[in-house]
Each structure stands twice: as structure tokens, then as C-alpha cells.
Amino acid sequence: MFKKPATNVKSWLLSNSDRRKLREELVKRFPELATYEIKQGEQNISILPDRINRANITTYNDLHGMLYIEEKNPTWFRFDKDKREILVPSVYTLWRFPNMLPKIPTFGPVISKLKGGANLMIPGIAFPPEGLPDVGEGEIVSVTIRGYTYPLAVGIMCVPTNTLKPGSVKKGIAVQIIHIHQDHLWSMGDKSQPPEDEEVIKIDSVTQDQELEEITDDTIEESSETSDLHAKTKTNVQAYDEEHGIEGSYEEESEIKNNEIEKPSSKYTTAEVDNLLQASFYQALLEKLTPPGTLPLTSSQLYSAYVLPSRPVGTDNDVEVKKSSYKKITKFLKAMEKKGVIKVKEQRGDTLLVGVKWDHEELKLFKKHKTIEKASTSAAKSQIQNDDISSDSNNMDQIKIIEVYMPKGAIGELFQMQEKRIDKVYEYKEISKIILDYVISHDLADKKNRRFVIPDEQLCKIFESKKGEPIPDKMTRNDLIYHVQSRMEEYHSITLPGDKYRLKL
């Protein structure tokens, strides 16, 4: 409902009599709310404040409704669906009263898909040990990450929960999402974040890894608005992720989907892969992450940017976590933590490396090896020398065509702030480095989750649109790089033997 801004938002103060009627209606529809109305000394904790406004709104898909607003934050909204009136709390209300609705838990990676406009599918349900709450079709439910107290979305249950069982092959929509954290209803408020919870996702590692394997294309149902962008982003962003270790959802999706593909034969046994993977991990710690290394690191960032380049020469694709007994990098890291080598932390469905015990006996006794990364560097240097020697005899080299981009407007200003020229073209990797350097130099990383960037005035200028679409209050580094690059002028750099041409598309 709120994938795009609502219109005609004109509010007025609710009268005392209407406020009392609304309170009675809320308690009747949501009996759990009555338990929150308690006395704490002289302070009365009420589900409704003394002053609350209401506003008539029209959503982007021409759905009319009423919004209730408390101190700038939308708290409730009312609309008609299938000839029946529905009253739904916003995430701001759900964070105050987290247990007022039955909770349907899901996996961390799925939440990002729901934010893109998808509905929660049946395979995306993360069944808790105690089972799902008893909910009938058409009832209002909240959606959260399994083990996390606070709801992140609200929607309508599309199938009775008593028909859903763990491991079932049943498919279809489980919850039709109405409103979710970071959509346009949320952005109408103060844009506060869900409360921190020390108990977030403290799940047995084996259970978590087994259930994460259930996440497939059937887990979420992408809207047509997001599918094209998803496909375009994957090509650009994943290439950058693999090179720089910036974490995004694509690594998780790729890792999950790869487990469904028939695995190629390997010249190593599973036990040998386990040992080589551990050796690569130790090499990465000692050579690429020695104190004071940059921590915390996400599991996918650690794996792609540190562990894989540290594999012994000659192993290449034969040593991967999916070919080990661990199958998942999160399970491998927890095994290393159990040995006392590292310290990891679970945060909203992601595993973070937060510490290394540098005096651990296995690290002290570890013998380093020549890595794939070093061998590639040596080979590249050798190739350059050979190319210089034989340049005159290689006049029949193949033509090389690559995409390059030129900054303009607000992006050009950003490049100049980073002391970069705006009259030349840049490759994707160069753009990525410039943007990340800007984020670091201007301290724009979210203090709570450094995977996200909080746009400053200059970045907001880049994202301004003539349509007046709202600028997100924060975004992942992958999304930031993609959106900047997509707003630059695109060229093709064509390299011929001895010459170089730049053609504008």
C-alpha cells in the first residue's frame, strides 16, 4: 500500500468523544492492548494520547483511507478491503506494543525482499520451536525476524496457520504485506528505527543453517516494480561485492541457490576441503586482518574479500565452503568460535566477526602458504613485462570494449570534493572506490549497522528527482554505488592495438 507516497494528507484534531470511541474500538479489536494500560506511579500509560490527529489519505493505487497521527508519527490507519473495514497499526505503534498482534516469524534475508514490495510466501516462514500462533485467514498479523521481539511489518494472513507445518511443500502467499518498516508510511513519521534487542536471533546454529536452506525463489513473491531493478542491480553490484567484499543480499541469495545446483566433482575429499578452508581462514586472519583490523566484518564480506583470496595456490574452485562439511560460512565461523579462535555475534539475521584471539595456539603454530591472490599479482606483473617486450609483435590483439561513466551535475561536485576530474570517464571499480572513500571521509556510515550509509546533503542532491519522490534516510553501500553510477553518463571505451577511442552511447 505504501510503496509510493500517499496524497491529500490534510489532518485535523480528533475530538474527545471521537478519541474515546477510537480507544474503545481498539481495545475491542485488539484485546491485548488492554494489558498495556497500566498505572506506573502517577503516570497513566494509555494506548492513545490526549491529542491525536486524523487525516484522509489516498494511496498511490487510489485506495482511500484514514490515518491517525500522534506527534507527527502515523500510528493507525483505516481502509476498506473486500467490502470490510480494516484498522491496522503502524510499525511505530507495534514497537510500543510489540505483542498486540500474532507474530509470523521469517528469516533475516527475506525482510529485505518484503521491503522491496514482496509478500511473505509460505516457504519464507521461520517456524519457531513452539509453533505458529493460531491465526485464521483474513486476520491481521505482524511479521518479524525469528527471535526478534519487535515487528517489522504488518499484513493480512492469507491461509490459516493450523494448515502450515515445518518442512511442508505447500506454496503460496502466507501474509499479504500492507505496511513495513522503511516504506512511505514509515517515512511520514520521525523515521526512527526499531528498538535494539539483546536477545535478537539467539538460535541454535545448526537449526538456523538448516532452515536458511529453505529460502528459495518460492520464499518471497517479488512485485513487478522491483523485479527489473533487481535483475539490473545484480549484474553491477555483485561484481563490485566480489572485488571489494561489500556485503549485500545477492551473496546470500547466490549461496542459497548454489546449494540447489548439482555440485561438481572435486579432487579433494570433504575432510581435505575442511582443512584447506581452515588454512585459508587462518592465512586471512594473519595476513589480511592482523591487529588492528577493521571489525566487525559480515560473514559474506569476510568470506569473499578475505578467505577466498587466501586459498593456497592451485586449489581455486575446489576449495569453497559449499564443498566443505559446513556448507554455510556462518556454520564454519561458529565452529571456529567454538575452538576459541574468534568471537562472532548474531545481529538481525547476519553473523558478524567481532573479535580474534591472536594468541590462540593454532594461530601461533600456523605455517603460511602462497595464496591465490599473491600468485595472481605475480602473474599480472609478469604479463605486463611480457607485453612491454612483445608489444610490436602483437598487433593483432583482440578489441577490448568496456563500459565507462562520466560524472555530471551533483555527482560531478562529489567527484571534485574527492579531488577527481569531471572531464574524464571512470570504470565501475573506480566509481565504487570514490564513493566509498567519500562515505568514509565524511563519516556517513550508520553507527548501529555500518553496512548502511546515511545520505548527507551532497548525496541528497544526487538523489533529488523531478517527481518529488522521497529520498531514503539510509541505504546499503551497494545500493548507493548503483544509484550513483546509474545517474552518470554512460560511454563505451574501445581499445584497439595501439589506440583508444571513447564513444558515447
VODREN-921211 format. One record per residue (C-alpha): residue number from 1; residue in one letter; x, y, z. Coordinates in Angstrom, 3 decimals, m for minus. Layout:
N
SITE pos code       c1       c2       c3
SITE NUM    A        X        Y        Z
...
This chain:
505
SITE pos code       c1       c2       c3
SITE   1    M    0.000    0.000    0.000
SITE   2    F    2.768    2.416    0.826
SITE   3    K    5.421    1.588   m1.765
SITE   4    K    4.831    5.131   m3.039
SITE   5    P    3.804    8.336   m1.199
SITE   6    A    0.174    8.904   m0.205
SITE   7    T   m1.567   12.112   m1.309
SITE   8    N   m4.101   14.584    0.082
SITE   9    V   m2.778   14.305    3.623
SITE  10    K   m4.732   17.013    5.487
SITE  11    S   m5.121   16.470    9.218
SITE  12    W   m7.307   17.828   11.981
SITE  13    L   m7.550   17.240   15.731
SITE  14    L   m9.718   14.367   16.891
SITE  15    S  m12.441   15.414   19.337
SITE  16    N  m12.528   13.944   22.841
SITE  17    S  m15.645   11.921   22.062
SITE  18    D  m14.139   10.528   18.853
SITE  19    R  m10.945    9.747   20.740
SITE  20    R  m12.896    7.723   23.340
SITE  21    K  m14.743    5.862   20.586
SITE  22    L  m11.454    5.067   18.872
SITE  23    R   m9.950    3.766   22.104
SITE  24    E  m12.951    1.513   22.728
SITE  25    E  m12.726    0.218   19.174
SITE  26    L   m9.008   m0.512   19.520
SITE  27    V   m9.427   m2.463   22.757
SITE  28    K  m12.318   m4.408   21.232
SITE  29    R  m10.405   m5.288   18.069
SITE  30    F   m7.069   m5.836   19.807
SITE  31    P   m7.754   m7.165   23.352
SITE  32    E   m4.018   m7.455   24.051
SITE  33    L   m3.842   m3.639   24.162
SITE  34    A   m5.793   m3.572   27.420
SITE  35    T   m2.846   m5.191   29.211
SITE  36    Y   m0.679   m2.177   28.367
SITE  37    E   m2.984    0.335   30.036
SITE  38    I   m1.473    0.133   33.490
SITE  39    K   m0.597    2.607   36.209
SITE  40    Q    3.059    3.381   36.859
SITE  41    G    3.068    5.647   39.892
SITE  42    E    1.254    8.825   38.909
SITE  43    Q    1.740    8.246   35.181
SITE  44    N   m1.089    6.686   33.229
SITE  45    I    0.133    4.599   30.296
SITE  46    S   m2.559    4.936   27.635
SITE  47    I   m2.833    3.384   24.209
SITE  48    L   m3.952    6.782   22.886
SITE  49    P   m2.573   10.215   23.814
SITE  50    D   m4.763   13.143   24.845
SITE  51    R   m4.190   14.763   21.456
SITE  52    I   m4.346   12.768   18.246
SITE  53    N   m4.964   13.949   14.694
SITE  54    R   m6.640   12.196   11.805
SITE  55    A   m6.174   12.684    8.077
SITE  56    N   m7.834   11.456    4.907
SITE  57    I   m5.313    9.910    2.516
SITE  58    T   m5.219    8.346   m0.932
SITE  59    T   m2.556    5.745   m1.672
SITE  60    Y   m0.665    5.509   m4.974
SITE  61    N   m3.056    2.767   m6.183
SITE  62    D   m6.079    5.004   m5.494
SITE  63    L   m7.094    3.356   m2.227
SITE  64    H   m8.816    5.792    0.150
SITE  65    G   m8.345    5.611    3.897
SITE  66    M   m7.959    7.444    7.182
SITE  67    L   m4.721    7.964    9.058
SITE  68    Y   m4.333    8.652   12.788
SITE  69    I   m1.279   10.727   13.708
SITE  70    E    0.381   11.157   17.095
SITE  71    E    3.126   13.794   17.386
SITE  72    K    3.961   13.550   13.652
SITE  73    N    4.082    9.745   13.717
SITE  74    P    1.337    7.814   11.904
SITE  75    T    0.058    5.318   14.467
SITE  76    W   m3.045    3.721   12.926
SITE  77    F   m4.660    3.629    9.502
SITE  78    R   m8.119    2.571    8.409
SITE  79    F   m9.186    1.406    4.939
SITE  80    D  m11.717   m0.791    3.178
SITE  81    K  m10.706   m4.143    1.704
SITE  82    D  m13.112   m6.543    0.026
SITE  83    K  m16.087   m4.602    1.420
SITE  84    R  m14.879   m4.783    5.011
SITE  85    E  m13.219   m2.093    7.092
SITE  86    I   m9.731   m2.814    8.371
SITE  87    L   m7.912   m0.949   11.152
SITE  88    V   m4.162   m1.554   11.186
SITE  89    P   m1.342   m0.354   13.491
SITE  90    S    1.808    1.197   12.035
SITE  91    V    5.268   m0.074   12.950
SITE  92    Y    5.581    2.900   15.319
SITE  93    T    2.615    1.517   17.277
SITE  94    L    3.881   m2.061   17.060
SITE  95    W    7.203   m1.010   18.583
SITE  96    R    5.314    0.430   21.584
SITE  97    F    3.060   m2.618   21.881
SITE  98    P    5.090   m5.444   20.280
SITE  99    N    2.791   m8.265   21.415
SITE 100    M   m0.545   m6.748   20.381
SITE 101    L   m0.713   m8.862   17.194
SITE 102    P    0.135  m12.515   16.484
SITE 103    K    3.691  m12.717   15.113
SITE 104    I    4.687  m14.604   11.977
SITE 105    P    8.495  m15.054   12.045
SITE 106    T   10.660  m15.099    8.939
SITE 107    F   14.368  m15.166    8.033
SITE 108    G   16.598  m12.084    8.026
SITE 109    P   17.327  m12.105    4.250
SITE 110    V   13.591  m12.253    3.485
SITE 111    I   12.853   m8.935    5.218
SITE 112    S   14.841   m7.002    2.610
SITE 113    K   12.670   m8.583   m0.096
SITE 114    L    9.489   m7.614    1.719
SITE 115    K   10.747   m4.037    1.820
SITE 116    G   11.011   m4.167   m1.960
SITE 117    G    7.277   m4.817   m2.297
SITE 118    A    7.051   m8.603   m1.973
SITE 119    N    4.526  m10.603    0.021
SITE 120    L    5.654  m13.225    2.539
SITE 121    M    5.353  m16.673    0.978
SITE 122    I    4.711  m19.886    2.903
SITE 123    P    8.299  m21.232    2.429
SITE 124    G    9.542  m17.958    3.957
SITE 125    I    8.052  m18.705    7.381
SITE 126    A   10.708  m19.499   10.012
SITE 127    F    8.777  m21.901   12.228
SITE 128    P    9.650  m21.343   15.910
SITE 129    P   10.052  m24.342   18.249
SITE 130    E    6.742  m23.553   19.957
SITE 131    G    4.908  m23.413   16.622
SITE 132    L    2.951  m20.618   14.973
SITE 133    P    0.196  m18.698   16.775
SITE 134    D   m3.362  m19.764   15.996
SITE 135    V   m4.431  m17.329   13.277
SITE 136    G   m7.275  m17.617   10.790
SITE 137    E   m7.400  m16.462    7.195
SITE 138    G   m8.022  m12.718    6.885
SITE 139    E   m6.736  m11.809   10.360
SITE 140    I   m4.193   m9.029   10.926
SITE 141    V   m0.703  m10.259   11.881
SITE 142    S    2.747   m8.772   12.369
SITE 143    V    5.917  m10.078   10.702
SITE 144    T    9.315  m10.127   12.379
SITE 145    I   12.682  m11.858   12.198
SITE 146    R   12.645  m15.080   14.189
SITE 147    G   13.854  m14.449   17.725
SITE 148    Y   13.484  m10.649   17.480
SITE 149    T   10.925   m9.041   19.800
SITE 150    Y    9.753   m6.164   17.641
SITE 151    P    7.604   m6.471   14.489
SITE 152    L    8.942   m5.025   11.240
SITE 153    A    5.814   m5.369    9.088
SITE 154    V    2.060   m5.829    9.327
SITE 155    G   m0.238   m7.653    6.941
SITE 156    I   m3.210   m9.934    6.370
SITE 157    M   m2.930  m13.693    6.905
SITE 158    C   m3.856  m15.457    3.660
SITE 159    V   m4.007  m19.011    4.987
SITE 160    P   m4.900  m20.453    8.428
SITE 161    T   m1.774  m21.193   10.441
SITE 162    N   m3.135  m24.568   11.589
SITE 163    T   m2.683  m25.775    7.997
SITE 164    L    1.010  m24.845    7.934
SITE 165    K    3.663  m27.297    9.093
SITE 166    P    7.502  m27.171    9.129
SITE 167    G    9.010  m28.903    6.106
SITE 168    S    5.762  m28.756    4.142
SITE 169    V    5.971  m28.407    0.350
SITE 170    K    2.912  m26.158    0.386
SITE 171    K    3.390  m22.902   m1.520
SITE 172    G    1.546  m19.627   m1.972
SITE 173    I    1.206  m16.330   m0.140
SITE 174    A    1.269  m16.608    3.646
SITE 175    V    0.960  m12.912    4.532
SITE 176    Q   m0.123  m10.077    2.253
SITE 177    I    2.091   m7.207    3.395
SITE 178    I    0.240   m3.925    3.972
SITE 179    H    2.914   m1.811    5.647
SITE 180    I    6.584   m2.347    6.509
SITE 181    H    9.490   m0.552    8.137
SITE 182    Q   11.071    1.991    5.739
SITE 183    D    8.073    2.293    3.408
SITE 184    H    6.399    5.653    2.721
SITE 185    L    4.021    5.434    5.681
SITE 186    W    7.013    5.000    7.976
SITE 187    S    8.803    7.910    6.243
SITE 188    M    5.867   10.208    7.106
SITE 189    G    6.922    9.914   10.758
SITE 190    D   10.173   10.687   12.565
SITE 191    K   11.904    7.788   10.749
SITE 192    S   13.054    6.206   13.995
SITE 193    Q   14.470    2.690   13.898
SITE 194    P   13.155   m0.426   15.660
SITE 195    P   14.408   m0.811   19.236
SITE 196    E   17.593   m2.758   19.880
SITE 197    D   17.108   m6.196   21.389
SITE 198    E   19.924   m8.090   23.098
SITE 199    E   18.025  m11.319   22.517
SITE 200    V   17.913  m10.925   18.741
SITE 201    I   18.155  m14.249   16.970
SITE 202    K   19.925  m16.287   19.648
SITE 203    I   19.202  m19.514   17.787
SITE 204    D   20.992  m22.811   17.723
SITE 205    S   23.413  m22.543   14.809
SITE 206    V   22.533  m25.925   13.320
SITE 207    T   18.805  m25.163   13.326
SITE 208    Q   19.392  m21.770   11.752
SITE 209    D   21.576  m23.165    8.972
SITE 210    Q   19.088  m25.932    8.202
SITE 211    E   16.170  m23.523    7.958
SITE 212    L   18.069  m20.973    5.905
SITE 213    E   18.469  m23.669    3.272
SITE 214    E   14.690  m23.469    2.819
SITE 215    I   14.929  m19.938    1.387
SITE 216    T   14.429  m20.224   m2.373
SITE 217    D   12.695  m18.248   m5.095
SITE 218    D    9.408  m19.519   m3.619
SITE 219    T   10.110  m17.847   m0.274
SITE 220    I    9.208  m14.381   m1.494
SITE 221    E    6.998  m13.040   m4.228
SITE 222    E    8.598  m10.054   m5.912
SITE 223    S    6.403   m7.256   m7.225
SITE 224    S    6.706   m6.295  m10.877
SITE 225    E    8.051   m2.905   m9.788
SITE 226    T   11.134   m4.414   m8.177
SITE 227    S   11.958   m7.388  m10.409
SITE 228    D   13.545   m5.366  m13.244
SITE 229    L   15.616   m3.304  m10.828
SITE 230    H   16.697   m6.487   m9.026
SITE 231    A   17.968   m8.045  m12.251
SITE 232    K   19.836   m4.911  m13.329
SITE 233    T   21.383   m4.338   m9.917
SITE 234    K   22.630   m7.899   m9.561
SITE 235    T   24.968   m7.647  m12.554
SITE 236    N   26.593   m4.409  m11.411
SITE 237    V   26.617   m4.773   m7.648
SITE 238    Q   27.693   m8.395   m7.335
SITE 239    A   30.799   m7.708   m9.413
SITE 240    Y   31.727   m4.950   m7.010
SITE 241    D   30.902   m7.091   m3.973
SITE 242    E   33.218   m9.863   m5.087
SITE 243    E   36.047   m7.412   m5.673
SITE 244    H   35.679   m5.306   m2.533
SITE 245    G   33.852   m7.528   m0.058
SITE 246    I   30.903   m5.165    0.379
SITE 247    E   28.003   m7.167    1.685
SITE 248    G   24.614   m7.260    0.007
SITE 249    S   21.694   m9.588   m0.326
SITE 250    Y   22.982  m11.107   m3.564
SITE 251    E   25.769  m13.077   m1.889
SITE 252    E   23.224  m14.647    0.441
SITE 253    E   20.865  m15.487   m2.428
SITE 254    S   23.675  m16.903   m4.522
SITE 255    E   24.955  m19.025   m1.673
SITE 256    I   21.478  m20.398   m1.011
SITE 257    K   20.674  m21.119   m4.645
SITE 258    N   24.034  m22.745   m5.298
SITE 259    N   23.141  m25.420   m2.772
SITE 260    E   20.251  m26.460   m5.020
SITE 261    I   22.546  m26.989   m8.018
SITE 262    E   24.338  m30.269   m8.563
SITE 263    K   27.815  m29.900   m7.141
SITE 264    P   30.745  m30.514   m9.478
SITE 265    S   33.253  m33.200   m8.634
SITE 266    S   36.286  m32.134   m6.616
SITE 267    K   39.785  m33.517   m6.442
SITE 268    Y   39.654  m33.139   m2.638
SITE 269    T   37.667  m35.084   m0.088
SITE 270    T   35.286  m33.205    2.193
SITE 271    A   37.744  m33.531    5.077
SITE 272    E   40.540  m32.101    2.923
SITE 273    V   38.333  m29.186    1.885
SITE 274    D   37.600  m28.542    5.572
SITE 275    N   41.326  m28.407    6.350
SITE 276    L   42.134  m26.180    3.359
SITE 277    L   39.258  m23.853    4.218
SITE 278    Q   40.548  m23.542    7.774
SITE 279    A   44.084  m22.881    6.488
SITE 280    S   42.743  m20.173    4.172
SITE 281    F   40.847  m18.639    7.075
SITE 282    Y   43.928  m18.593    9.322
SITE 283    Q   46.020  m17.126    6.491
SITE 284    A   43.418  m14.381    6.014
SITE 285    L   43.447  m13.555    9.723
SITE 286    L   47.233  m13.358    9.945
SITE 287    E   47.972  m11.599    6.641
SITE 288    K   44.911   m9.538    5.806
SITE 289    L   43.279   m8.915    9.170
SITE 290    T   46.144   m8.551   11.610
SITE 291    P   45.571   m6.182   14.568
SITE 292    P   44.183   m3.610   14.476
SITE 293    G   41.969   m4.997   11.701
SITE 294    T   38.683   m3.448   10.707
SITE 295    L   36.000   m5.140   12.777
SITE 296    P   33.219   m6.061   12.791
SITE 297    L   33.055   m7.814    9.419
SITE 298    T   29.991   m9.532    7.993
SITE 299    S   30.276  m13.223    7.174
SITE 300    S   29.908  m12.696    3.411
SITE 301    Q   32.403   m9.826    3.394
SITE 302    L   34.926  m11.883    5.355
SITE 303    Y   34.465  m14.885    3.071
SITE 304    S   34.597  m13.117   m0.313
SITE 305    A   37.237  m10.464    0.402
SITE 306    Y   39.498  m12.273    2.869
SITE 307    V   39.127  m16.065    2.881
SITE 308    L   38.732  m16.836   m0.834
SITE 309    P   41.796  m14.793   m1.937
SITE 310    S   43.815  m16.541    0.811
SITE 311    R   43.322  m20.073   m0.527
SITE 312    P   46.517  m21.987   m1.405
SITE 313    V   47.750  m21.771   m4.989
SITE 314    G   46.210  m24.471   m7.165
SITE 315    T   43.060  m25.006   m5.120
SITE 316    D   40.872  m22.323   m6.726
SITE 317    N   37.269  m23.504   m7.136
SITE 318    D   37.987  m26.845   m5.464
SITE 319    V   38.034  m25.168   m2.036
SITE 320    E   34.728  m23.477   m1.277
SITE 321    V   32.578  m23.515    1.819
SITE 322    K   29.700  m25.183   m0.062
SITE 323    K   32.020  m28.162   m0.779
SITE 324    S   33.001  m28.488    2.880
SITE 325    S   31.117  m30.274    5.623
SITE 326    Y   29.984  m26.878    6.924
SITE 327    K   28.045  m25.926    3.735
SITE 328    K   27.499  m22.388    5.109
SITE 329    I   30.055  m19.765    6.085
SITE 330    T   28.013  m18.956    9.209
SITE 331    K   28.306  m22.557   10.396
SITE 332    F   32.054  m22.542    9.695
SITE 333    L   32.540  m19.328   11.696
SITE 334    K   30.622  m20.739   14.642
SITE 335    A   32.856  m23.810   14.561
SITE 336    M   35.899  m21.514   14.698
SITE 337    E   34.314  m19.666   17.617
SITE 338    K   33.763  m22.958   19.424
SITE 339    K   37.505  m23.641   19.063
SITE 340    G   38.174  m20.284   20.708
SITE 341    V   39.886  m18.692   17.685
SITE 342    I   37.330  m15.949   17.048
SITE 343    K   34.293  m14.247   18.517
SITE 344    V   31.122  m13.828   16.437
SITE 345    K   27.832  m12.051   17.053
SITE 346    E   24.348  m12.510   15.597
SITE 347    Q   22.634   m9.297   14.531
SITE 348    R   19.322   m9.217   12.676
SITE 349    G   19.978  m12.435   10.794
SITE 350    D   23.596  m11.634    9.977
SITE 351    T   26.721  m13.182   11.510
SITE 352    L   29.458  m10.674   12.340
SITE 353    L   33.116  m11.349   13.144
SITE 354    V   33.715   m9.096   16.153
SITE 355    G   36.980  m10.380   17.622
SITE 356    V   40.056  m12.585   17.114
SITE 357    K   42.119  m14.321   19.796
SITE 358    W   45.512  m13.577   18.285
SITE 359    D   47.414  m15.596   20.905
SITE 360    H   45.467  m18.787   20.143
SITE 361    E   47.789  m21.785   19.877
SITE 362    E   46.637  m22.764   16.374
SITE 363    L   47.359  m19.278   15.038
SITE 364    K   50.808  m19.319   16.638
SITE 365    L   51.691  m22.672   15.051
SITE 366    F   50.142  m21.966   11.668
SITE 367    K   52.528  m22.110    8.678
SITE 368    K   51.682  m19.671    5.906
SITE 369    H   51.335  m20.686    2.261
SITE 370    K   51.445  m18.887   m1.079
SITE 371    T   47.950  m17.634   m1.812
SITE 372    I   45.899  m17.364   m4.989
SITE 373    E   45.889  m13.605   m4.579
SITE 374    K   49.692  m13.354   m4.446
SITE 375    A   50.081  m15.721   m7.381
SITE 376    S   47.655  m13.639   m9.434
SITE 377    T   49.559  m10.466   m8.601
SITE 378    S   52.863  m12.046   m9.619
SITE 379    A   51.345  m13.354  m12.838
SITE 380    A   49.924   m9.943  m13.660
SITE 381    K   53.303   m8.264  m13.178
SITE 382    S   54.948  m10.895  m15.349
SITE 383    Q   52.318  m10.421  m18.033
SITE 384    I   52.865   m6.662  m18.074
SITE 385    Q   56.593   m7.167  m18.550
SITE 386    N   55.986   m9.667  m21.359
SITE 387    D   53.510   m7.324  m23.016
SITE 388    D   56.060   m4.498  m22.976
SITE 389    I   58.672   m6.719  m24.602
SITE 390    S   56.417   m8.098  m27.314
SITE 391    S   54.170   m5.088  m27.945
SITE 392    D   55.406   m4.607  m31.505
SITE 393    S   54.632   m8.202  m32.445
SITE 394    N   51.123   m8.244  m31.002
SITE 395    N   49.344   m6.005  m33.475
SITE 396    M   46.520   m8.496  m33.897
SITE 397    D   45.306   m8.357  m30.274
SITE 398    Q   41.574   m8.608  m29.721
SITE 399    I   39.475   m5.446  m29.471
SITE 400    K   38.501   m4.673  m25.870
SITE 401    I   35.211   m2.893  m25.100
SITE 402    I   34.253   m1.831  m21.576
SITE 403    E   31.551    0.389  m20.100
SITE 404    V   32.771    3.644  m18.571
SITE 405    Y   30.945    6.562  m16.981
SITE 406    M   31.395   10.335  m16.729
SITE 407    P   30.223   12.356  m13.698
SITE 408    K   27.834   15.250  m14.176
SITE 409    G   25.836   17.695  m12.054
SITE 410    A   25.754   16.873   m8.341
SITE 411    I   27.813   13.738   m8.953
SITE 412    G   30.494   15.891  m10.577
SITE 413    E   30.512   18.076   m7.455
SITE 414    L   31.051   14.991   m5.305
SITE 415    F   33.928   13.859   m7.514
SITE 416    Q   35.537   17.309   m7.251
SITE 417    M   35.185   17.146   m3.462
SITE 418    Q   37.223   13.938   m3.693
SITE 419    E   39.763   15.768   m5.913
SITE 420    K   38.753   13.781   m9.000
SITE 421    R   38.452   15.176  m12.510
SITE 422    I   34.992   15.536  m14.039
SITE 423    D   36.176   15.705  m17.665
SITE 424    K   37.194   12.052  m17.857
SITE 425    V   35.479    8.688  m17.728
SITE 426    Y   35.694    6.125  m14.931
SITE 427    E   35.280    2.379  m14.754
SITE 428    Y   32.819    0.838  m12.309
SITE 429    K   35.521   m0.184   m9.828
SITE 430    E   36.913    3.359   m9.798
SITE 431    I   33.455    4.800   m9.128
SITE 432    S   32.945    2.344   m6.277
SITE 433    K   36.201    3.349   m4.612
SITE 434    I   35.475    7.078   m4.963
SITE 435    I   32.018    6.693   m3.411
SITE 436    L   33.259    4.535   m0.532
SITE 437    D   36.136    6.941    0.109
SITE 438    Y   33.581    9.756    0.277
SITE 439    V   31.453    7.790    2.762
SITE 440    I   34.475    7.145    4.973
SITE 441    S   35.897   10.686    4.799
SITE 442    H   32.509   12.197    5.675
SITE 443    D   31.683    9.583    8.344
SITE 444    L   28.346    8.636    6.756
SITE 445    A   28.199    5.007    7.890
SITE 446    D   25.285    4.174   10.168
SITE 447    K   26.660    3.846   13.702
SITE 448    K   24.314    0.946   14.500
SITE 449    N   24.897   m1.007   11.291
SITE 450    R   27.873    0.000    9.185
SITE 451    R   26.512   m1.798    6.134
SITE 452    F   24.204    1.175    5.728
SITE 453    V   25.005    4.741    4.680
SITE 454    I   23.104    7.811    5.885
SITE 455    P   22.993   10.298    2.950
SITE 456    D   24.325   13.787    3.633
SITE 457    E   23.307   16.978    1.820
SITE 458    Q   25.504   16.240   m1.203
SITE 459    L   24.159   12.707   m1.662
SITE 460    C   20.600   14.001   m1.253
SITE 461    K   21.262   16.423   m4.127
SITE 462    I   22.227   13.458   m6.290
SITE 463    F   19.028   11.580   m5.463
SITE 464    E   16.655   14.527   m5.942
SITE 465    S   14.075   13.805   m8.645
SITE 466    K   11.644   15.969  m10.577
SITE 467    K    8.826   13.698   m9.454
SITE 468    G    9.462   14.673   m5.841
SITE 469    E    9.974   11.115   m4.688
SITE 470    P   11.255   10.877   m1.095
SITE 471    I   14.949   10.293   m0.511
SITE 472    P   15.655    7.251    1.691
SITE 473    D   17.051    8.111    5.097
SITE 474    K   19.643    5.375    4.656
SITE 475    M   20.672    2.731    2.125
SITE 476    T   23.180   m0.068    1.753
SITE 477    R   26.563    0.720    0.257
SITE 478    N   25.687   m1.479   m2.720
SITE 479    D   22.528    0.498   m3.444
SITE 480    L   24.367    3.798   m3.024
SITE 481    I   27.048    2.838   m5.542
SITE 482    Y   24.491    1.525   m8.016
SITE 483    H   22.270    4.622   m7.835
SITE 484    V   25.220    6.986   m8.276
SITE 485    Q   26.582    5.005  m11.224
SITE 486    S   23.133    4.823  m12.869
SITE 487    R   22.933    8.637  m12.853
SITE 488    M   26.256    9.108  m14.685
SITE 489    E   26.690    9.481  m18.449
SITE 490    E   27.485    6.113  m19.999
SITE 491    Y   30.207    5.630  m22.628
SITE 492    H   31.994    2.707  m24.227
SITE 493    S   35.766    2.583  m24.127
SITE 494    I   37.049    0.709  m27.188
SITE 495    T   40.687   m0.346  m27.124
SITE 496    L   42.389   m1.254  m30.418
SITE 497    P   46.028   m2.220  m30.893
SITE 498    G   47.911    0.965  m30.094
SITE 499    D   44.808    3.211  m29.961
SITE 500    K   41.923    4.053  m27.641
SITE 501    Y   38.582    5.604  m28.561
SITE 502    R   35.696    6.778  m26.406
SITE 503    L   32.238    6.528  m27.893
SITE 504    K   29.090    7.955  m26.287
SITE 505    L   26.068    5.668  m26.423
